[in-house]
Amino acid sequence: MSYIRPSFRHPLLPKNEVGFTKADYEGVISTLCAGCGHDSVSGAIVQACYELAIEPHRVAKLSGIGCSSKTPTYFLRQSHGFNTVHGRMPSVATGAYMANRDLIYVGVSGDGDSASIGLGQFVHAIRRNLNIVYVLMNNGCYGLTKGQHSATADEGSKTKDGVSNPFPAIDLASMALELGATFVGRSFSGDKTQLVPLLQAAISHPGFAFLDVLSPCVTFNNKPSSTKSYDFVRAHQEATSTIDFVPHKKEIITHYEEGNSKQVKLHDGSCIQLRKLAANWDPIDRSSAMDRIRSAKSNGEILTGLLYIDQESRDLHELEQTVNRPLNSLTERDLCPGSKALEGINAGFR
């Protein structure tokens, strides 16, 4: 059996502003289970990058280990890629970003990869405000190793073979807010209308952009009792707002009534247009976002959408005050400018 997509495409396929068709953003054919939510997330990434007219070679995609970490094979085949070891994707992404700030970094991880073995790496990537879109495909189980509970599995939930989980779940979106993440969102793999603009906004955000995407495991964790199943999420999902991403190059117009909408401006001039649905919630107030998540959880709801954004975010390069050029492009002359330059630097510390 071949998992390679045919190279032939209809010559009249529509192209975006940089001359690529949507097919140019795809990868090989997925080998994940039929109906896996992860494939829908891959499709949303393809759609987001195509609509933003991002040249594929400007993207670096990184992942750890797990079903979710296989997905970079299924999108953006012309981009840079690095499949790391279990839980260590953030440290590799940090090194890559420090070396070349000109690329757009998309990190893909799972709840096992990030909430267990990689939890410390996840924490420090947030702390450093690493400029990366961190997509967590969250299904509450280890799907690659037959469905054991992950750290995001809800207390009392049962595996396919009937084993009950005695531990409370780790909510990575709440943790990201507590730790100071500058962009936090949550979505559902089955809601492309919400997920695509969230991805576009995350790509445009200068700093750590975390997206917790509930992505059901159809083989091991799609039971009626699972809070990560298709039926449960659809029945209990409450959105913060309806979302529209408006690139800077397009005219920004609002059609919402005054008082019901909010326009969040990003650093490149693009905007996220929000029509408020959730009560007592402000996307630029961290405390408001945390309170709203807690309220939703106590009511048995799953809050989705843009939860929080820091409009004054400063990423790792800004915090470290590095040069504007990618560090991997600096020559020996740049790094060793001579004794006179060194004397001037030393004099500045006297």
C-alpha positions as CSV (number, residue, x, y, z in Angstrom):
1,M,0.0,0.0,0.0
2,S,1.3,3.5,-0.9
3,Y,0.9,6.4,1.5
4,I,2.2,9.0,-1.1
5,R,-0.3,11.4,-2.5
6,P,-0.4,11.5,-6.3
7,S,1.7,14.4,-7.6
8,F,-0.8,15.4,-10.3
9,R,-3.1,18.3,-9.5
10,H,-5.7,20.0,-11.7
11,P,-3.9,22.9,-13.4
12,L,-6.8,25.3,-12.6
13,L,-6.7,24.9,-8.8
14,P,-7.0,28.3,-7.2
15,K,-3.8,29.8,-5.9
16,N,-3.1,32.2,-3.0
17,E,-1.2,35.4,-3.2
18,V,2.2,33.7,-3.1
19,G,1.3,31.3,-5.9
20,F,0.6,28.1,-4.0
21,T,-2.5,25.9,-4.1
22,K,-4.0,24.4,-1.1
23,A,-2.5,21.0,-2.2
24,D,1.0,22.5,-1.8
25,Y,0.4,22.7,2.0
26,E,-0.5,19.1,2.4
27,G,1.7,16.2,3.4
28,V,1.6,12.4,2.8
29,I,-1.6,10.4,3.3
30,S,-2.3,9.9,7.0
31,T,-1.9,6.5,8.6
32,L,-3.8,7.4,11.7
33,C,-7.1,5.7,12.5
34,A,-10.0,6.6,10.3
35,G,-12.0,9.4,12.0
36,C,-9.0,10.5,14.2
37,G,-9.5,14.1,15.4
38,H,-5.8,14.7,14.7
39,D,-6.3,14.6,11.0
40,S,-8.9,17.4,11.3
41,V,-6.3,19.5,13.1
42,S,-3.8,18.8,10.4
43,G,-6.4,19.9,7.8
44,A,-7.0,23.1,9.8
45,I,-3.3,23.9,9.8
46,V,-3.2,23.4,6.1
47,Q,-6.2,25.7,5.6
48,A,-4.8,28.4,8.0
49,C,-1.4,28.5,6.3
50,Y,-2.9,28.6,2.8
51,E,-5.3,31.4,3.6
52,L,-2.4,33.4,5.3
53,A,-0.4,32.9,2.1
54,I,2.6,31.7,4.0
55,E,5.4,30.2,1.9
56,P,5.8,26.7,3.1
57,H,9.6,26.9,3.4
58,R,9.2,29.7,6.0
59,V,7.6,27.2,8.5
60,A,9.5,24.9,10.8
61,K,7.3,22.2,12.3
62,L,8.5,20.2,15.4
63,S,7.0,17.4,17.4
64,G,7.7,14.9,20.1
65,I,6.5,11.3,20.3
66,G,2.9,10.0,20.0
67,C,0.0,9.9,17.6
68,S,-0.2,13.7,17.6
69,S,3.5,14.0,16.9
70,K,3.2,11.9,13.7
71,T,0.9,14.6,12.2
72,P,3.6,17.0,10.9
73,T,4.2,14.3,8.2
74,Y,0.6,15.0,7.1
75,F,0.9,18.8,6.5
76,L,3.3,21.3,4.9
77,R,5.6,18.7,3.2
78,Q,7.7,21.5,1.8
79,S,8.5,23.0,5.2
80,H,11.3,22.3,7.6
81,G,10.6,19.5,10.1
82,F,12.1,17.9,13.1
83,N,10.6,14.9,15.1
84,T,12.3,15.0,18.5
85,V,12.2,12.6,21.4
86,H,9.4,12.1,23.9
87,G,8.5,15.4,25.7
88,R,11.6,17.3,24.4
89,M,10.1,19.2,21.5
90,P,10.2,22.6,23.3
91,S,13.9,22.6,24.0
92,V,14.7,21.7,20.3
93,A,12.3,24.4,19.2
94,T,14.0,26.9,21.6
95,G,17.4,26.2,20.0
96,A,16.0,26.4,16.5
97,Y,14.3,29.7,17.2
98,M,17.3,31.3,18.8
99,A,19.4,30.3,15.7
100,N,16.9,31.5,13.1
101,R,14.2,34.0,14.2
102,D,13.0,34.4,10.6
103,L,11.1,31.1,10.5
104,I,7.5,30.5,11.8
105,Y,7.6,27.7,14.4
106,V,4.7,25.3,14.8
107,G,5.1,22.7,17.6
108,V,2.8,19.8,17.7
109,S,2.4,17.7,20.9
110,G,-0.1,15.5,22.7
111,D,-1.4,15.3,26.2
112,G,1.0,12.5,27.1
113,D,4.0,14.3,25.4
114,S,3.3,17.6,27.2
115,A,1.5,16.8,30.4
116,S,3.7,14.0,31.7
117,I,7.3,13.5,30.5
118,G,7.4,16.9,28.8
119,L,5.7,19.0,31.5
120,G,8.9,20.7,32.6
121,Q,9.8,21.6,29.0
122,F,6.3,23.0,28.5
123,V,6.6,25.2,31.6
124,H,9.9,26.7,30.6
125,A,8.8,27.4,27.0
126,I,6.0,29.5,28.5
127,R,8.3,31.2,30.9
128,R,10.7,32.2,28.2
129,N,7.8,33.3,25.9
130,L,9.2,31.2,23.1
131,N,7.7,32.5,19.8
132,I,6.0,29.3,18.7
133,V,2.5,28.1,17.9
134,Y,2.1,25.2,20.4
135,V,-0.7,22.9,19.3
136,L,-1.7,20.3,21.9
137,M,-3.8,17.5,20.4
138,N,-5.6,16.5,23.6
139,N,-7.5,13.1,23.8
140,G,-7.0,12.1,27.4
141,C,-5.2,8.9,26.6
142,Y,-2.0,7.3,25.2
143,G,-3.5,6.3,21.8
144,L,-0.2,5.0,20.4
145,T,0.2,2.5,23.3
146,K,-3.3,1.1,23.5
147,G,-5.3,3.7,25.4
148,Q,-3.8,4.1,28.9
149,H,-4.9,7.2,30.8
150,S,-2.9,10.4,30.2
151,A,-2.5,13.2,32.8
152,T,-5.4,15.1,31.2
153,A,-7.8,12.2,31.6
154,D,-10.7,13.1,33.9
155,E,-10.9,11.6,37.4
156,G,-13.2,8.6,37.3
157,S,-13.0,8.1,33.5
158,K,-12.4,4.6,32.3
159,T,-10.2,3.0,29.7
160,K,-11.6,0.8,27.0
161,D,-10.9,-2.2,29.2
162,G,-12.7,-0.7,32.2
163,V,-9.8,0.6,34.3
164,S,-10.9,3.7,36.2
165,N,-8.6,6.8,36.6
166,P,-8.2,7.7,40.3
167,F,-6.3,11.0,39.7
168,P,-7.6,14.6,38.9
169,A,-6.9,15.9,35.4
170,I,-4.2,18.5,34.6
171,D,-5.8,21.4,32.7
172,L,-2.9,22.7,30.5
173,A,-4.9,25.8,29.4
174,S,-5.4,26.9,33.0
175,M,-1.7,26.1,33.7
176,A,-0.6,28.1,30.7
177,L,-2.6,31.1,32.0
178,E,-1.1,30.7,35.5
179,L,2.4,30.6,34.2
180,G,2.0,33.7,32.1
181,A,1.4,32.5,28.6
182,T,0.7,35.4,26.3
183,F,-1.8,33.6,24.1
184,V,-4.1,30.9,25.2
185,G,-7.0,29.3,23.2
186,R,-9.0,26.1,23.3
187,S,-10.8,24.5,20.4
188,F,-12.3,21.2,19.2
189,S,-10.9,19.2,16.2
190,G,-14.5,19.0,14.9
191,D,-15.0,22.7,14.8
192,K,-12.9,24.0,11.9
193,T,-14.8,27.3,11.7
194,Q,-13.4,28.2,15.1
195,L,-10.0,26.4,14.9
196,V,-8.7,27.9,11.6
197,P,-9.0,31.6,12.7
198,L,-7.5,30.7,16.1
199,L,-4.5,29.1,14.4
200,Q,-4.1,32.2,12.1
201,A,-4.2,34.5,15.2
202,A,-1.7,32.2,17.0
203,I,0.7,32.4,14.0
204,S,0.5,36.2,14.0
205,H,1.2,36.4,17.7
206,P,4.7,37.4,18.8
207,G,5.3,34.9,21.6
208,F,4.1,31.6,23.1
209,A,0.7,30.8,21.5
210,F,-0.9,27.8,23.2
211,L,-3.9,26.0,21.6
212,D,-5.4,23.2,23.5
213,V,-7.4,21.2,20.9
214,L,-9.7,18.5,22.1
215,S,-9.1,15.8,19.6
216,P,-11.1,12.5,20.2
217,C,-9.3,9.1,20.0
218,V,-11.9,7.1,18.0
219,T,-10.2,3.8,18.9
220,F,-9.6,4.1,22.7
221,N,-11.4,7.1,24.1
222,N,-14.5,7.9,22.2
223,K,-16.9,6.4,24.8
224,P,-20.1,8.2,25.9
225,S,-18.5,8.6,29.4
226,S,-15.4,10.3,28.1
227,T,-15.2,14.1,28.3
228,K,-12.8,13.9,25.3
229,S,-15.3,12.1,23.0
230,Y,-17.1,13.6,20.0
231,D,-20.5,13.4,21.6
232,F,-19.5,14.9,25.0
233,V,-17.6,17.8,23.5
234,R,-20.4,18.7,21.1
235,A,-23.0,18.5,23.9
236,H,-21.0,20.5,26.5
237,Q,-19.0,23.0,24.4
238,E,-19.4,26.7,25.2
239,A,-17.6,29.2,23.1
240,T,-16.2,32.5,24.5
241,S,-17.0,34.2,21.2
242,T,-17.4,33.9,17.5
243,I,-14.1,34.5,15.9
244,D,-12.9,36.0,12.7
245,F,-9.2,36.7,11.8
246,V,-8.7,39.7,9.6
247,P,-5.2,40.1,8.0
248,H,-3.7,43.5,8.0
249,K,-3.8,43.7,4.2
250,K,-7.6,43.5,4.2
251,E,-9.9,46.3,5.2
252,I,-11.1,45.7,8.8
253,I,-14.9,46.2,9.1
254,T,-17.1,45.2,12.0
255,H,-20.8,44.3,11.5
256,Y,-21.6,43.7,15.2
257,E,-23.6,45.9,17.4
258,E,-21.8,48.3,19.7
259,G,-21.0,46.7,23.0
260,N,-21.2,43.1,21.7
261,S,-17.9,42.9,19.8
262,K,-14.2,43.4,20.5
263,Q,-11.4,43.9,18.1
264,V,-8.0,42.7,19.3
265,K,-5.1,44.2,17.3
266,L,-2.0,42.1,16.8
267,H,1.6,43.4,16.4
268,D,1.6,43.1,12.6
269,G,-1.6,45.1,12.2
270,S,-3.9,42.1,11.8
271,C,-6.9,41.8,14.0
272,I,-9.0,39.2,15.8
273,Q,-12.6,40.1,15.7
274,L,-14.6,38.7,18.6
275,R,-18.4,38.7,19.1
276,K,-18.8,38.1,22.8
277,L,-20.8,35.1,23.9
278,A,-19.5,34.1,27.3
279,A,-20.5,36.3,30.2
280,N,-18.0,37.9,32.6
281,W,-15.1,37.3,30.3
282,D,-12.4,39.7,28.9
283,P,-9.8,38.2,26.5
284,I,-7.1,40.7,27.6
285,D,-7.6,40.3,31.3
286,R,-5.8,37.2,32.6
287,S,-7.8,37.0,35.8
288,S,-11.1,37.2,33.9
289,A,-10.0,34.3,31.7
290,M,-9.0,32.2,34.6
291,D,-12.2,32.8,36.4
292,R,-14.3,32.0,33.3
293,I,-12.5,28.7,32.8
294,R,-13.1,27.7,36.5
295,S,-16.7,28.7,36.2
296,A,-17.2,26.6,33.1
297,K,-15.5,23.6,34.7
298,S,-17.7,23.8,37.8
299,N,-20.8,23.8,35.5
300,G,-19.6,20.8,33.5
301,E,-18.8,22.9,30.4
302,I,-15.8,22.9,28.1
303,L,-14.9,26.5,27.3
304,T,-13.5,27.0,23.8
305,G,-12.3,29.9,21.8
306,L,-9.7,32.6,22.5
307,L,-9.3,32.6,26.2
308,Y,-6.6,35.2,26.7
309,I,-4.1,37.3,24.7
310,D,-1.4,39.8,25.8
311,Q,-1.3,42.6,23.2
312,E,2.0,43.8,24.6
313,S,3.8,40.5,24.3
314,R,7.6,40.4,24.0
315,D,9.1,37.2,22.7
316,L,12.4,35.5,23.7
317,H,14.6,37.4,21.3
318,E,13.3,40.7,22.6
319,L,13.8,39.6,26.2
320,E,17.4,38.5,25.4
321,Q,18.0,41.7,23.4
322,T,19.5,39.8,20.5
323,V,20.3,41.3,17.1
324,N,17.6,41.5,14.4
325,R,19.5,39.1,12.1
326,P,19.2,35.4,12.5
327,L,22.0,34.2,14.7
328,N,22.9,31.5,12.2
329,S,23.7,34.1,9.6
330,L,26.3,35.9,11.7
331,T,29.9,35.6,10.4
332,E,33.2,35.5,12.3
333,R,33.6,39.2,11.6
334,D,30.2,39.9,13.2
335,L,31.0,37.8,16.2
336,C,34.7,39.0,16.6
337,P,34.7,42.6,15.5
338,G,38.3,43.3,16.8
339,S,40.1,44.7,19.8
340,K,38.8,48.3,19.3
341,A,35.2,47.2,19.4
342,L,35.9,45.1,22.5
343,E,37.6,48.0,24.2
344,G,34.5,50.1,23.6
345,I,32.2,47.4,25.0
346,N,34.4,47.0,28.1
347,A,34.5,50.8,28.6
348,G,30.7,50.8,28.7
349,F,30.8,48.7,31.9
350,R,33.2,50.9,33.7
